[in-house]
Amino acid sequence: MSSGTISRQGKKPNARPLVRTPSHEEAFARLQFLVEHGARLGLLLGESGSGKSTLLETVHQDLRRASCLTALVNVAGLEPEELLWSIAVKLQTPVEGHWNVTQLWRALNDRLTELRFLREQAVVLIDDVGMASSDTLLQLYRLAKCDAAGDARLSIILSGTSDAVGRLGRHLLDLVELKIELPVWNVAEAKALIEASAGDGRAVRFSAVAVERLHALSGGLPRSILRLAELSRLAASASAGDLIDAEMVESVCEELAFPSR
């Protein structure tokens, strides 16, 4: 398996470098398939730090470039009113900040009816769905079942950790038409991510064994790979070294209480 393609164009400070692994490319293609065919509900699963949020943001930007109405919302801790208000605003629905659930639903329903007559598509991307309250999940269920959205080709993509699936409830899960699971990264993919995150500063290399050890300690999760790589670079800079070996990676992991897997 190849290590994926890497792009640094338009890279923002402290942003995760874009490393498109085969597994993420496949997940991206399946999400595109879901949207293009107007499927109502999809579920993106993966461990914390596996790249779900990054993938959702990529889909969001891709849809916006295609002039598709899109709402990307992180529902962690959101009240039902906050969820509905955020979705409505991002779907260009006239609403007021003080409206209650009933008023927001009426406005959103009218907007979806309008989209139905205009034959336009809307996509709602929900991140951290496992951290939503039961009342907020109920609103997502109502949205997925909303009759006004039928011909508007409303697609909803929920993203969360695999162990949080049970919190969604059987009624919501029964509506899922496509489930996508993000696997952890292999050593080659971890190496590509480490190299992409190096930046343009003083070159500090990781030995092959160090990459393998870093991959093992991070559990192959992109977020953990990046964090441990950066901490290792800081340690190497402090010692004026230009090669990071496995012992340094292990030392950084132990001294800084890095949550190895």
C-alpha positions in Angstrom: 0.0 0.0 0.0 1.3 3.4 -0.9 1.9 6.1 1.8 -0.6 8.5 0.2 -0.2 11.8 -1.5 0.8 14.9 0.4 0.0 18.5 -0.2 1.3 21.6 1.6 -0.4 24.2 -0.6 -2.4 26.7 1.4 -1.2 25.2 4.7 -2.2 27.3 7.7 -0.1 27.7 10.8 -0.6 24.8 13.2 -3.0 23.1 10.7 -2.8 19.4 10.2 -0.8 18.7 7.0 -2.9 17.0 4.3 -1.9 13.4 3.9 -4.4 11.5 1.8 -4.0 7.9 2.6 -5.7 5.1 0.6 -8.2 4.5 3.4 -9.1 8.2 3.7 -9.4 8.4 -0.1 -11.8 5.5 0.0 -13.8 7.1 2.8 -13.9 10.4 1.0 -15.1 8.6 -2.2 -17.9 6.8 -0.3 -19.1 10.0 1.3 -19.2 11.6 -2.1 -21.2 8.7 -3.4 -23.7 9.1 -0.5 -24.1 12.8 -1.3 -24.3 12.4 -5.1 -27.0 9.8 -4.8 -29.0 11.8 -2.3 -28.9 9.2 0.4 -30.5 10.5 3.6 -28.2 9.3 6.4 -24.5 8.2 6.6 -22.3 7.3 9.5 -18.6 7.9 9.7 -16.9 6.1 12.5 -13.3 5.9 13.9 -11.3 6.2 17.1 -10.7 9.6 18.6 -7.8 11.2 16.6 -8.3 9.0 13.5 -9.0 12.0 11.2 -12.8 12.1 11.2 -13.1 15.9 11.7 -10.4 16.5 9.1 -12.2 14.4 6.6 -15.6 16.1 7.3 -13.9 19.5 6.8 -12.5 18.3 3.5 -15.9 17.1 2.4 -17.4 20.5 3.6 -14.9 22.5 1.6 -15.4 20.3 -1.5 -19.2 20.8 -1.4 -18.9 24.5 -0.9 -16.6 24.7 -4.0 -19.4 23.0 -5.9 -21.9 25.6 -4.6 -23.8 23.0 -2.5 -25.7 24.2 0.6 -23.7 22.7 3.4 -23.9 22.9 7.2 -21.0 21.6 9.3 -21.8 21.5 13.0 -20.0 20.0 16.0 -22.8 19.0 18.4 -20.7 18.3 21.5 -22.7 20.0 24.3 -25.2 21.7 22.0 -28.7 22.3 23.1 -31.5 21.4 20.6 -32.1 25.1 20.0 -28.5 25.7 19.2 -28.3 22.8 16.8 -31.4 23.8 14.9 -30.3 27.5 14.8 -26.8 26.6 13.5 -28.2 24.2 10.8 -30.8 26.8 9.7 -28.4 29.6 9.4 -25.9 27.6 7.4 -28.7 26.5 5.1 -29.5 30.2 4.6 -32.7 30.1 6.6 -34.0 33.4 8.1 -34.1 32.9 11.8 -33.8 34.8 15.1 -31.4 34.0 17.8 -34.1 34.0 20.5 -36.4 31.5 18.8 -37.4 28.3 20.5 -37.4 24.8 19.1 -40.9 25.1 17.6 -40.2 28.3 15.8 -36.8 27.1 14.5 -38.4 23.9 13.2 -41.1 25.8 11.4 -38.5 28.0 9.7 -36.3 25.0 8.8 -39.2 23.0 7.5 -40.2 26.0 5.3 -36.6 26.2 4.0 -36.5 22.5 3.2 -39.9 22.8 1.4 -38.4 25.7 -0.6 -35.4 23.6 -1.5 -37.7 20.8 -2.6 -39.4 23.1 -5.1 -36.1 24.5 -6.3 -34.7 20.9 -6.7 -31.6 21.9 -4.8 -29.6 19.7 -2.5 -28.5 20.3 1.1 -25.9 18.5 3.1 -25.6 18.5 6.9 -22.4 17.3 8.5 -22.5 16.5 12.2 -19.3 16.0 14.1 -18.9 14.4 17.6 -22.4 13.0 17.4 -21.6 10.6 20.3 -21.3 13.7 22.6 -24.8 15.0 21.8 -27.5 14.9 24.4 -30.5 12.7 24.0 -32.7 15.7 23.2 -30.3 16.9 20.5 -30.2 13.4 19.0 -34.0 13.5 18.8 -33.8 16.6 16.7 -31.4 14.9 14.3 -33.8 12.0 14.1 -36.6 14.4 13.3 -34.5 16.0 10.6 -33.6 12.7 9.0 -37.3 11.8 9.0 -38.6 15.2 7.8 -40.9 14.7 4.8 -40.2 18.3 3.5 -36.7 17.2 2.8 -37.6 14.4 0.5 -37.2 15.9 -3.0 -34.6 18.4 -1.7 -32.2 15.5 -1.5 -31.1 16.3 2.0 -28.1 14.2 3.1 -26.9 14.0 6.7 -23.6 12.6 7.7 -23.0 11.8 11.4 -19.4 11.4 12.6 -18.4 9.8 15.9 -16.3 7.2 17.7 -17.1 3.6 17.3 -17.8 3.1 21.0 -20.4 5.9 21.0 -22.6 4.3 18.4 -24.9 2.8 21.0 -25.8 6.2 22.3 -27.5 7.1 19.0 -30.4 4.8 19.6 -31.9 2.1 17.4 -34.4 4.5 15.7 -31.6 6.7 14.4 -29.3 3.8 13.5 -32.0 2.1 11.5 -32.0 5.1 9.1 -28.3 4.8 8.3 -27.9 3.9 4.6 -24.1 3.8 4.6 -21.6 3.2 7.4 -17.9 4.1 6.9 -15.1 3.1 9.3 -11.7 4.8 9.4 -8.9 2.4 10.2 -5.7 3.4 12.1 -2.7 4.3 9.9 0.1 1.9 9.0 3.8 2.7 9.4 4.2 4.0 5.9 1.3 6.4 6.3 2.7 7.5 9.7 6.0 8.2 8.0 4.4 10.3 5.3 2.5 12.3 8.0 5.7 12.9 10.0 7.5 14.1 6.9 4.7 16.4 5.9 4.6 18.0 9.3 8.3 18.8 9.3 7.8 22.4 8.0 10.6 24.5 6.5 12.7 24.8 9.7 15.9 23.0 10.6 15.8 19.4 9.3 15.5 16.9 12.1 15.1 13.4 10.8 13.5 10.3 12.3 15.3 7.1 12.0 13.3 4.2 10.5 13.2 2.5 13.9 12.1 5.7 15.5 9.2 6.0 13.0 8.2 2.4 13.8 8.3 3.1 17.6 6.4 6.3 17.2 3.7 4.5 15.2 3.4 1.8 17.9 3.2 4.3 20.8 0.6 6.4 19.0 -1.6 3.5 18.0 -1.5 4.7 14.4 -3.8 7.6 15.1 -3.0 10.8 13.1 -3.5 13.2 15.9 -1.3 11.2 18.3 1.4 10.7 15.6 1.6 14.5 15.0 1.7 15.3 18.7 4.4 12.8 19.5 6.5 13.8 16.5 6.4 17.4 17.5 7.3 16.7 21.1 10.2 14.5 19.8 11.4 17.4 17.5 11.4 19.8 20.5 13.5 17.3 22.5 15.9 17.0 19.6 16.2 20.8 19.3 17.0 21.1 23.0 19.8 18.6 22.6 21.0 20.2 19.3 20.6 16.8 17.6 19.5 16.3 14.0 18.5 12.6 14.2 15.7 11.3 16.4 16.1 7.6 17.4 13.7 5.2 19.0 15.2 5.8 22.5 14.4 9.5 22.2 10.8 8.9 21.2 10.3 6.5 24.1 12.0 9.0 26.5 9.7 11.8 25.4 6.7 9.5 25.7 7.6 8.6 29.3 8.8 12.0 30.5 5.8 13.9 29.2 3.3 11.3 30.2 2.2 10.9 26.6 -0.9 8.6 26.5 0.7 5.8 24.5 -1.5 3.0 23.3 
